[in-house]
């Protein structure tokens, strides 16, 4: 690198006191390019289309299980099988028994298919902690239910006509 010198009045070369900004601009441009490349990588989002439940009718079959989940006092969870309150172990036992009864009703494991496999429908209160609903989903899947769904209600005053 060279240093620029200014004109001298007496013939002596005097160094200029100005700052050379070229290296600073080079560094800033490199940092700008790095940030432009890395920011989209860090801020990746997964596009998710949430289901619109206003127009989906719920098909109920006799073999389906209806669970209601709500938050209890002190952060506990209350799970109801139809209208009967159950704890976690009772929920697993009832779910396994329900699947065993369905398998016997269709004539064995070979005859069970997607049409006659029971589903678990979970209805959760709006103020229910996630751990309660997640625990109910996990328990039903652990018991052997392959299809676990949620029952919801459309917002009041919404469109209720079916297409």
C-alpha positions in Angstrom: 0.0 0.0 0.0 1.1 3.5 -0.6 0.6 6.6 1.4 -0.5 9.8 -0.3 1.3 13.0 0.5 0.1 16.5 0.1 1.8 19.5 -1.4 4.4 21.1 0.7 4.9 24.8 1.1 8.5 24.6 2.0 9.4 21.7 -0.2 9.1 19.1 2.6 6.6 16.2 2.0 3.9 16.2 4.7 1.7 13.2 5.2 -2.1 13.7 4.8 -4.2 13.2 7.9 -7.3 11.9 6.1 -8.5 8.3 6.8 -8.4 5.8 3.9 -12.0 4.5 3.8 -11.5 2.0 1.0 -10.7 -1.0 3.3 -13.6 -0.1 5.5 -16.0 -0.1 2.6 -14.6 -3.4 1.3 -15.2 -5.0 4.7 -18.7 -3.6 5.0 -19.6 -4.9 1.5 -18.3 -8.4 2.3 -20.4 -8.4 5.6 -23.5 -7.2 3.7 -23.1 -10.0 1.2 -22.7 -12.6 4.0 -25.8 -11.3 5.8 -27.8 -11.3 2.6 -26.9 -15.0 2.0 -27.3 -16.2 5.6 -30.5 -14.5 6.7 -32.9 -16.4 4.4 -31.3 -19.6 5.5 -31.8 -18.8 9.2 -35.4 -17.6 8.7 -36.8 -20.6 6.9 -40.5 -21.1 7.5 -42.6 -24.1 6.6 -45.8 -23.2 4.8 -48.7 -24.8 6.7 -52.3 -24.7 5.5 -54.5 -25.2 8.5 -57.7 -27.1 7.9 -60.9 -25.1 7.6 -63.3 -26.8 9.9 -66.4 -24.8 9.1 -67.6 -27.0 6.3 -66.3 -30.4 7.3 -69.1 -32.6 8.8 -68.1 -35.0 11.5 -68.9 -38.6 10.6 -69.6 -40.6 13.7 -69.4 -44.3 13.8 -70.4 -46.5 16.7 -66.9 -47.8 17.2 -65.3 -44.3 17.5 -64.1 -43.1 20.9 -65.1 -39.6 22.1 -62.7 -38.0 24.6 -63.2 -34.7 26.3 -60.1 -33.0 27.8 -59.9 -30.0 30.1 -57.6 -28.5 32.5 -58.2 -29.3 36.2 -57.4 -27.5 39.4 -53.7 -26.9 40.1 -52.5 -27.6 36.5 -53.9 -31.2 36.5 -55.6 -32.7 33.5 -59.1 -34.2 33.4 -60.0 -36.7 30.6 -63.5 -38.0 30.1 -64.3 -41.2 28.1 -67.7 -40.2 26.9 -69.0 -38.8 30.2 -66.9 -41.0 32.6 -63.8 -39.4 34.1 -60.7 -41.6 33.7 -57.1 -41.4 34.7 -54.2 -42.2 32.5 -54.0 -45.9 33.2 -57.8 -46.3 32.9 -57.6 -44.5 29.5 -55.0 -47.0 28.2 -56.9 -50.0 29.5 -60.2 -48.8 28.0 -58.5 -48.0 24.7 -56.8 -51.4 24.4 -60.0 -53.2 25.4 -61.9 -51.2 22.7 -59.4 -52.2 20.1 -59.5 -55.8 21.2 -63.3 -55.9 21.1 -63.3 -54.3 17.6 -60.8 -56.9 16.4 -63.0 -59.7 17.7 -66.1 -58.1 16.2 -64.6 -58.1 12.7 -63.2 -61.6 12.9 -59.5 -61.1 13.6 -56.6 -58.9 12.9 -56.6 -59.9 9.2 -60.1 -58.5 8.7 -59.5 -55.0 10.2 -59.0 -52.2 7.7 -59.3 -48.5 7.5 -63.0 -48.6 7.2 -63.7 -50.5 10.4 -60.8 -49.3 12.5 -62.0 -47.1 15.4 -60.9 -43.5 15.6 -60.3 -41.4 18.7 -62.0 -38.0 18.6 -60.7 -35.5 21.1 -62.7 -32.4 22.2 -60.5 -29.9 24.0 -61.6 -26.9 26.0 -60.1 -23.6 24.7 -58.3 -23.0 28.0 -56.8 -26.6 28.2 -53.0 -26.7 28.5 -51.2 -28.3 25.6 -49.7 -31.0 27.9 -53.2 -32.3 28.6 -54.3 -32.7 25.0 -50.8 -33.9 23.9 -50.9 -36.5 26.7 -54.3 -37.7 25.5 -53.1 -38.0 21.9 -50.0 -39.9 23.0 -51.9 -42.2 25.3 -54.4 -43.1 22.5 -51.5 -43.7 20.0 -49.7 -45.8 22.5 -52.8 -47.9 23.0 -52.9 -48.6 19.3 -55.3 -46.1 17.8 -53.9 -45.1 14.4 -56.3 -42.2 13.8 -56.7 -39.5 16.4 -58.6 -36.4 15.4 -59.9 -33.2 17.0 -63.5 -32.0 17.3 -63.9 -28.3 17.0 -66.7 -25.8 16.7 -66.9 -23.0 14.2 -66.8 -19.5 15.7 -70.2 -18.1 16.6 -71.8 -16.1 13.9 -69.9 -17.9 11.2 -71.2 -19.4 8.0 -72.9 -22.7 8.8 -74.4 -23.7 5.4 -72.8 -26.6 3.6 -71.7 -26.4 0.0 
